[in-house]
Amino acid sequence: MGNMKSYRIAVLISGGGTTLRNFLEKIAAGRLPVEIGLVISSSPTARGLQFAADAGIPSAIVERKAFASQDDFSREIFDRCRRAGVDLVAMAGFLKRVTIPADFAGRVVNIHPALVPAFCGEGFYGHRVHEAVLEYGAKLSGCTVHFADNQYDHGPVILQRAVPVLDDDTPETLAARVFEAECEAYPEALRLLAAGRVTIEGRRVRIRREP
């Protein structure tokens, strides 16, 4: 792990890069003790690439269609992460499936805009999640930061934050409230990881108290 200053992450994006922007703002404010060593986008038109460029962070575009298989696509991504010397890979609105290699097991995290295991799995992303929550009539939603494994939204949960679902919510208003929670929850999870306070025991994640 090294000391906290040298905790390096790669951020994987596919679109607007709002989560990446949040990380950069928290780092600039001294509230997130990590260094972003690399940004990888699955799309050449992802707006998030501009945030990386503005912050002077190296970025790469790795398109799924350029590779014959998910495994080849994934190998390219994780090869780049290895070369960048990152401790952790943070998925931030990354919409492509990847195969996580053995040396990155327990070193890839993701955020999902609902309380896993509710409203998650294949097909549940973006506004579809919030539409499903409203259709179901759930009174609580929120976000889940979890370790990623080779199934959708399945890996061990690091932390969750709940938000209320209001009677007059639309998918847009609920999404905005969940994103506010994400902007605190994801950096908090990264702080815990950077401090070496997170261990996985089976499906359970244990977080050591600060001494």
Helices and strands as residue ranges (DSSP letters): G 4-6, E 8-13, H 18-28, E 35-41, H 48-54, E 59-61, G 64-66, H 70-83, E 88-91, G 102-104, E 108-112, H 127-136, E 140-147, E 157-164, H 171-194, E 198-201, E 204-207
